[in-house]
Amino acid sequence: MFLSAVWTLILTAPIHCRASIAETLIQCYISTNLMKTQTHPDLPADVNLSVHLFSFRKLWAFTGPGFLMSIAYLDPGNIESDLQSGAIAGFKLLWVLLVATIIGLLLQRLAARLGVVTGMHLAEVCNRHYPTVPRIILWLMVELAIIGSDMQEVIGCAIAFNLLSVGRIPLWAGVLITIFDTFVFLFLDKYGRQRVCDVSLCSGCLQYVRVAPDQVEVLKGMFVPYCSGCGAAQLEQAVGIVGAVIMPHNIYLHSALVKSRDINRGNKKEVKEANKYYFIESSIALFISFLINVFVVAVFAEAFYGKTNMEVGQKCNESGSPHSDLFPANNQTLEVDIYKGGVVLGCFFGPAALYIWAVGILAAGQSSTMTGTYSGQFVMEGFLNLRWSRFARVLLTRSIAILPTLLVAVFEDVQHLTGMNDFLNVLQSMQLPFALIPILTFTSLTSLMNDFANGLMWKISGGLLILGVCAINIYFVVVYVFALNNTILYVFSAILSFAYLSFILYLMWHCLIALGVSCLDFRGSVRYPPAVLVDEQPELDS
């Protein structure tokens, strides 16, 4: 009866009052029952009857970092991976997307805990604990991942401008326009970062409603881990999903964003509470991002799975699309990217579908700018002790990213430009160990995390998880390199692979010592200083 009254009161109250009313009523209810319990004659007098309540108000106070982190899960690389998954495998790989998102959530939890407990973000901790040469290599690898993410933003925005203008804005001009959309980023930063997620969510919902996928197949693909009839193409796509969802610079970003809240790190109760609410907020944020990714997969699975180039070309001819020449007159299975995806939607569902898709890609591109800029700012501050404004940082990253993208846009066609997204996803996959191994290493150190260090189960599961993710992404890289069919590239890749694996083994050596395998510390050269709590907050108003 009480719960019914609470629910009625909450639903009839104004929206801005509901959280406060719910919190107050629940606290009153529990307090009343506690009073009854306290008067019970059978209870000892020294029993602690304190109750840790969930507070919507506190959740709102901690809301921000998780949502800013989550929009990185909606960048053009993720969108392209989603649509290719739907077109190649139908609904069969939705469970892979779900598992990858859950893995991402667990890794983001580790990043948030590091920032909350120590008051330092991951780049600062790396700077404090690693020697100079490994520290510089780590910084370069993370910067490479950030620049790759920004290149995806340039590609996505250039394609969006081309689609919105029906080809009147050439791709090279769209690339140049992205130089000025840094001002759009600064406006969004001031007006509200969540607007980007809102635009992406609206775009995905509209497409989903328009296509109306089979809901039973969506749920089956999401919760039944199977892939009947799948071959090498579907396996590579499954690996690509994991590589696109989990991004290295996002780990560094989240560990810094959580420092924007005022927490008394000397109070274990406050630290534990902050960890709890940050995890809840991250779960909600990543659930929304997951829904948007599901919308994209489901739309292309329902509408275009099993379609041939000839079928799509005929449909585009019938609809009067100027892009029908993109599809050769053969019976090969349709292959799509973020450019062809918009064209195909326009051919089958009208120009409105194409424009909605282009707006969504434009919003996804802006998400890359936001997360890349903040990540770059924190990484530069942590590794090099350099403090740059966000405006200077975004100009630097964009200047480096714009040149190769512009050259491809000028001298090659749209297929080569969208093909760069595949290369950039491989690049992000290669950088992944340089975030995952350090975050597991430092969150397992008792000298750094005190009572909040990873337990035995977290150490084992986290180690296996990171080993699995790294193995999957290395497989993805190997498949991509062998598909190039170039002997010179094979030799060059072999040399890079030796250096790459050597550095990963060095990081794993440090990680295993942190996990408790002290016998690997042959000369006692690995020493981790005790934690130093830092209350300085980043220049961020999440």
C-alpha positions in Angstrom: 0.0 0.0 0.0 2.8 2.4 0.9 4.7 1.6 -2.4 1.5 2.3 -4.3 1.0 5.6 -2.7 4.7 6.5 -3.3 4.4 5.6 -7.0 1.1 7.6 -7.4 2.7 10.7 -5.8 5.8 10.5 -7.9 3.9 10.2 -11.2 1.6 13.1 -10.4 4.4 15.4 -9.3 6.2 17.8 -11.6 9.2 16.2 -13.2 11.8 18.3 -11.4 10.4 17.3 -8.0 10.1 13.5 -8.6 13.6 12.5 -7.5 13.4 14.6 -4.3 9.9 13.3 -3.4 10.9 9.7 -4.0 14.1 10.0 -1.9 12.3 11.7 1.0 9.4 9.2 1.1 11.7 6.1 0.9 13.9 7.5 3.7 10.8 8.1 5.8 9.6 4.6 5.2 12.9 3.0 6.1 13.3 5.2 9.1 9.9 4.1 10.4 10.8 0.4 10.1 14.2 1.0 11.7 12.5 2.6 14.7 10.4 -0.5 15.0 13.5 -2.7 14.7 15.4 -0.7 17.3 12.6 -1.3 19.9 12.7 -5.1 19.3 13.7 -6.7 22.6 15.7 -9.5 21.0 18.3 -7.2 19.3 21.6 -6.5 21.1 22.2 -2.9 22.0 25.4 -2.6 20.0 24.0 -3.6 16.6 24.8 -1.1 13.9 21.5 -0.2 12.2 22.8 2.3 9.7 21.4 1.8 6.2 23.1 2.9 3.0 20.4 4.4 0.9 20.3 5.0 -2.8 19.9 8.7 -3.5 18.7 10.1 -6.8 20.1 13.4 -5.8 23.6 12.0 -5.2 23.4 10.1 -8.5 22.6 13.4 -10.2 25.5 15.1 -8.5 27.9 12.4 -9.9 26.3 12.4 -13.4 28.4 13.8 -16.2 31.8 12.0 -16.6 30.1 8.7 -17.6 28.0 10.3 -20.3 30.9 12.3 -21.8 32.9 9.0 -21.8 30.0 7.1 -23.4 29.7 9.3 -26.5 33.1 7.9 -27.6 31.1 4.6 -28.2 29.2 6.4 -31.0 32.1 7.6 -33.1 32.1 7.0 -36.9 34.3 3.9 -36.5 31.6 2.3 -34.2 28.8 3.3 -36.6 30.6 1.8 -39.6 31.3 -1.4 -37.6 27.6 -1.6 -36.6 26.2 -1.2 -40.1 28.7 -3.7 -41.6 27.8 -6.2 -38.9 24.1 -5.9 -39.8 24.7 -6.1 -43.5 27.1 -9.1 -43.3 25.7 -11.2 -40.4 22.2 -9.9 -39.9 21.2 -10.0 -36.2 23.6 -12.8 -35.4 26.3 -10.7 -33.9 24.2 -8.5 -31.6 25.4 -10.6 -28.6 29.0 -9.8 -29.5 28.1 -6.1 -29.3 26.4 -6.7 -25.9 29.5 -8.6 -24.6 31.9 -5.9 -25.9 29.8 -3.2 -24.2 29.8 -5.1 -20.9 33.6 -5.6 -21.1 33.9 -1.9 -21.9 31.9 -1.1 -18.8 34.1 -3.2 -16.5 37.2 -1.5 -17.9 35.7 1.9 -17.4 34.9 0.9 -13.8 38.6 0.3 -13.2 39.5 3.7 -14.8 36.9 5.5 -12.6 38.1 3.8 -9.4 41.7 4.8 -10.1 40.7 8.4 -10.4 38.4 8.4 -7.4 40.7 6.6 -5.0 44.0 8.2 -5.9 43.0 11.6 -7.1 45.3 11.0 -10.1 44.2 10.0 -13.6 45.9 7.2 -15.5 48.4 9.3 -17.4 49.6 10.9 -14.1 50.0 7.5 -12.5 52.0 6.2 -15.5 54.2 9.3 -15.3 54.8 8.6 -11.6 55.5 4.9 -11.8 57.1 4.1 -15.2 60.7 4.9 -16.2 61.3 7.7 -18.7 61.6 5.7 -22.0 58.5 3.5 -21.5 56.6 6.6 -20.3 57.4 8.5 -23.6 56.5 5.4 -25.7 53.2 5.2 -23.9 52.5 8.8 -24.5 53.2 8.5 -28.2 51.0 5.5 -28.5 48.0 7.1 -26.8 48.5 10.3 -28.9 48.5 8.1 -32.0 45.1 6.6 -30.9 43.7 10.1 -30.3 44.8 11.4 -33.7 43.3 8.3 -35.3 40.0 9.0 -33.5 40.1 12.6 -34.8 40.7 11.4 -38.3 37.5 9.4 -38.1 35.7 12.5 -37.0 37.1 14.3 -40.1 36.0 11.5 -42.4 32.6 11.2 -40.8 31.9 14.9 -41.1 33.2 15.2 -44.6 30.9 12.4 -45.7 27.9 13.9 -43.8 28.4 17.2 -45.5 28.6 15.5 -48.9 25.4 13.5 -48.3 23.5 16.5 -46.9 24.4 18.6 -49.9 23.5 15.8 -52.4 27.1 15.9 -53.6 27.4 19.6 -54.0 30.0 19.8 -51.3 32.9 17.6 -52.5 34.7 15.4 -50.0 37.8 17.5 -50.0 35.7 20.6 -49.2 34.0 18.7 -46.4 37.4 17.9 -45.0 38.4 21.6 -45.0 35.1 22.5 -43.3 36.0 20.3 -40.4 38.8 22.8 -39.6 36.1 25.3 -38.6 33.9 22.8 -36.8 36.3 23.1 -33.9 34.2 26.2 -33.1 31.2 24.0 -33.1 32.9 21.7 -30.6 33.6 24.7 -28.3 30.0 25.7 -28.6 28.8 22.2 -27.7 31.3 22.1 -24.8 29.7 25.2 -23.4 26.0 24.5 -24.3 25.9 20.9 -23.3 27.8 17.8 -24.4 24.8 15.6 -24.0 23.2 17.2 -27.0 25.4 15.1 -29.2 24.1 11.9 -27.6 20.6 13.3 -27.9 21.0 13.8 -31.7 22.5 10.3 -32.2 19.7 8.7 -30.2 17.0 10.6 -32.1 18.6 9.7 -35.4 18.9 6.0 -34.5 15.3 5.9 -33.2 13.9 7.4 -36.3 15.7 4.9 -38.5 14.7 2.1 -36.3 11.0 3.0 -36.3 11.0 3.6 -40.1 12.6 0.2 -40.9 10.7 -1.7 -38.1 13.0 -4.7 -37.6 11.7 -8.0 -36.3 11.8 -7.6 -32.5 12.0 -11.3 -31.9 15.1 -11.6 -34.1 16.6 -8.6 -32.4 16.2 -10.1 -28.9 17.3 -13.5 -30.1 20.5 -12.1 -31.7 21.2 -10.1 -28.5 20.8 -12.8 -25.9 21.5 -16.1 -27.7 25.3 -16.5 -28.4 25.2 -18.2 -31.8 26.1 -17.6 -35.4 24.8 -20.4 -37.5 26.2 -20.4 -41.0 28.9 -17.9 -40.2 32.2 -17.9 -42.0 35.5 -16.0 -42.0 33.7 -12.7 -43.0 31.4 -12.9 -40.0 34.3 -13.9 -37.6 36.3 -10.9 -38.8 33.3 -8.6 -38.3 32.8 -10.0 -34.7 36.5 -9.2 -33.9 36.0 -5.8 -35.5 33.1 -5.0 -33.2 35.3 -5.6 -30.1 38.1 -3.4 -31.6 35.7 -0.6 -32.4 33.8 -0.5 -29.1 36.8 -0.6 -26.7 39.1 2.4 -27.3 42.3 3.1 -25.4 42.1 6.8 -25.0 38.7 6.5 -23.4 40.3 4.7 -20.4 42.6 7.6 -19.9 39.7 10.0 -20.3 37.4 8.5 -17.8 40.0 8.3 -15.1 40.5 12.0 -15.4 36.8 13.1 -15.7 35.9 11.6 -12.3 38.3 14.0 -10.6 35.8 16.8 -11.4 33.8 16.0 -8.3 34.8 17.1 -4.8 35.4 13.9 -2.8 37.1 13.5 0.6 39.6 10.8 -0.3 40.6 10.3 3.3 37.0 9.1 4.1 36.6 5.5 2.9 32.8 5.8 3.0 32.8 8.8 0.7 35.2 7.1 -1.7 33.1 3.9 -1.7 30.0 5.9 -2.3 31.6 7.8 -5.2 32.7 4.5 -6.8 29.1 3.2 -6.5 27.4 6.2 -8.1 30.0 6.5 -10.9 29.5 2.9 -11.8 25.7 3.3 -11.9 26.0 6.4 -14.0 28.4 4.7 -16.4 26.1 1.8 -16.7 23.2 4.0 -17.6 25.3 6.0 -20.1 26.7 2.9 -21.8 23.2 1.4 -21.9 22.0 4.3 -24.0 25.0 4.1 -26.3 24.4 0.4 -26.6 20.8 1.0 -27.7 22.0 3.4 -30.4 24.5 0.9 -31.7 21.7 -1.8 -31.6 19.4 0.5 -33.7 22.1 0.8 -36.4 22.8 -2.9 -36.5 19.1 -3.9 -36.5 18.2 -1.4 -39.3 20.9 -2.7 -41.7 20.2 -6.3 -40.7 16.5 -6.0 -41.4 16.8 -4.0 -44.6 20.0 -5.1 -46.3 21.2 -8.5 -45.0 21.6 -10.8 -48.0 21.0 -8.1 -50.6 23.1 -8.1 -53.7 24.7 -5.2 -55.6 22.4 -5.7 -58.5 19.2 -5.5 -56.3 20.4 -2.3 -54.6 21.5 -0.8 -57.9 18.1 -1.4 -59.5 16.3 0.1 -56.4 18.5 3.2 -56.6 17.8 3.6 -60.3 14.0 3.3 -59.6 14.2 5.9 -56.9 16.2 8.3 -59.1 19.2 8.4 -56.8 22.3 10.0 -58.3 24.5 7.4 -56.6 23.4 4.2 -58.4 26.8 3.9 -60.0 28.3 2.9 -56.6 26.8 -0.5 -57.0 28.2 -2.8 -59.8 25.7 -4.9 -61.8 26.7 -8.3 -60.2 25.2 -10.7 -57.7 27.9 -10.3 -55.1 26.7 -9.6 -51.5 26.3 -5.9 -50.8 29.2 -4.3 -49.0 28.5 -1.0 -47.1 30.3 1.7 -45.3 29.2 5.0 -43.7 28.8 6.6 -47.1 27.1 3.8 -49.0 25.0 3.2 -45.9 23.3 6.6 -46.2 22.9 6.1 -50.0 21.2 2.8 -49.6 18.9 4.1 -46.9 17.9 6.9 -49.3 17.2 4.5 -52.1 15.0 2.2 -50.1 13.3 4.6 -47.6 13.4 8.0 -49.3 15.6 11.1 -49.0 14.5 11.8 -45.4 16.2 8.6 -44.3 19.4 9.7 -46.0 19.4 13.1 -44.3 18.6 11.6 -40.9 21.6 9.3 -41.4 23.9 12.1 -42.4 22.9 14.2 -39.3 23.6 11.2 -37.1 27.0 10.7 -38.7 27.7 14.4 -38.2 26.8 14.1 -34.5 29.0 11.0 -34.2 31.9 12.9 -35.7 31.5 15.6 -33.1 31.6 13.0 -30.4 35.1 12.0 -31.6 36.2 15.6 -31.4 35.0 15.9 -27.8 36.5 12.8 -26.4 39.7 13.1 -28.4 40.3 16.7 -27.3 39.7 16.0 -23.6 41.8 12.8 -23.7 44.6 14.6 -25.4 44.5 17.4 -22.9 44.7 15.1 -19.9 47.3 12.8 -21.5 49.5 15.7 -22.3 49.1 17.1 -18.8 49.8 13.7 -17.2 52.7 12.5 -19.2 54.5 15.8 -20.0 53.2 18.1 -17.3 52.0 20.5 -20.0 48.8 22.5 -19.6 47.1 23.6 -22.8 43.7 25.0 -23.3 41.1 22.8 -25.0 41.0 25.2 -28.0 44.8 24.9 -28.5 44.6 21.1 -28.0 41.8 20.6 -30.6 43.7 22.8 -33.1 46.8 20.7 -32.7 45.1 17.4 -33.1 43.0 18.5 -36.0 46.0 20.0 -37.8 47.8 16.6 -37.6 44.7 14.7 -38.6 43.6 16.9 -41.5 46.6 16.4 -43.8 46.4 12.6 -44.6 42.6 12.8 -44.8 42.7 15.7 -47.2 45.2 14.0 -49.5 43.0 10.9 -49.7 39.9 13.0 -50.3 41.6 15.0 -53.1 43.5 12.2 -55.0 41.3 9.2 -54.3 37.6 8.3 -54.3 35.1 7.9 -51.5 35.8 4.2 -51.2 39.4 4.9 -50.2 38.3 7.6 -47.8 35.8 5.3 -46.0 38.3 2.5 -46.2 40.5 4.6 -43.9 38.0 3.9 -41.1 39.0 0.2 -41.3 42.7 1.1 -41.0 41.9 3.5 -38.1 40.0 0.8 -36.3 43.0 -1.4 -36.7 45.2 1.4 -35.3 43.0 1.8 -32.3 43.1 -2.0 -31.7 46.9 -1.9 -31.7 47.0 0.8 -29.1 44.5 -1.0 -26.8 47.1 -2.9 -24.7 48.7 0.4 -23.8 45.7 1.4 -21.8 44.4 -2.0 -20.6 47.6 -3.3 -19.1 48.5 -0.1 -17.2 44.9 0.2 -15.7 45.0 -3.4 -14.5 48.5 -2.9 -13.1 47.8 0.2 -11.1 44.3 -0.8 -9.8 45.9 -4.0 -8.4 48.5 -2.2 -6.4 47.7 -2.1 -2.7 50.4 0.6 -2.2 48.4 2.8 -4.6 44.8 1.8 -4.1 44.9 0.8 -0.4 41.7 -1.0 0.6 40.2 -0.4 -2.9 42.8 -2.5 -4.8 41.6 -5.3 -7.0 40.8 -8.5 -5.1 42.0 -12.0 -6.3 38.9 -12.6 -8.5 39.2 -9.2 -10.1 42.9 -9.8 -10.7 42.3 -13.1 -12.4 39.2 -12.2 -14.3 40.7 -8.8 -15.3 43.9 -10.4 -16.5 42.0 -13.0 -18.5 39.7 -10.4 -19.9 42.5 -8.1 -21.0 44.5 -11.0 -22.4 41.4 -12.1 -24.4 40.7 -8.6 -25.7 44.3 -8.1 -26.7 44.4 -11.5 -28.5 41.2 -10.6 -30.4 42.6 -7.3 -31.5 46.0 -8.7 -32.5 44.1 -11.3 -34.6 42.2 -8.4 -36.2 45.4 -6.7 -37.0 47.0 -9.8 -38.5 43.9 -10.4 -40.7 44.0 -6.8 -41.9 47.8 -6.9 -42.7 47.5 -10.2 -44.7 44.6 -8.8 -46.7 47.0 -6.1 -48.1 48.9 -8.7 -50.3 52.1 -6.7 -50.3 55.5 -8.3 -49.5 57.1 -5.0 -48.5 54.3 -4.3 -46.1 54.7 -7.8 -44.7 58.4 -7.2 -43.9 57.7 -3.7 -42.5 54.9 -5.1 -40.4 57.2 -7.9 -39.1 59.7 -5.4 -37.9 57.1 -3.2 -36.2 55.5 -6.3 -34.7 58.7 -7.3 -33.0 59.1 -3.9 -31.3 55.4 -3.7 -30.5 55.3 -7.2 -28.8 58.5 -6.5 -27.0 57.0 -3.4 -25.4 53.8 -5.2 -24.5 55.8 -7.9 -22.8 57.6 -5.3 -20.8 54.2 -3.8 -19.7 52.9 -7.3 -18.9 56.1 -8.0 -16.8 55.2 -5.0 -14.7 51.6 -6.0 -14.5 52.3 -9.6 -13.3 54.6 -8.2 -10.6 51.7 -5.9 -9.5 49.4 -8.9 -9.5 51.6 -10.6 -7.0 54.0 -12.7 -9.1 57.0 -11.3 -7.2 59.3 -14.0 -8.4 59.5 -12.1 -11.8 61.2 -9.2 -10.0 64.6 -10.7 -10.4 66.7 -7.8 -9.1 64.1 -6.0 -7.1 64.2 -3.2 -9.7 60.4 -2.7 -9.9 59.3 -0.5 -7.0 55.9 1.2 -6.7 55.8 4.2 -4.3 52.9 4.6 -2.0 49.8 6.5 -3.0 49.7 10.3 -2.9 46.2 11.6 -2.8 45.7 14.6 -5.1 42.7 16.8 -4.7 43.4 19.0 -7.7 40.5 18.9 -10.1 40.8 19.1 -13.9 39.6 22.1 -15.7 36.3 20.6 -16.6 32.7 21.3 -15.7 31.1 17.9 -16.5 
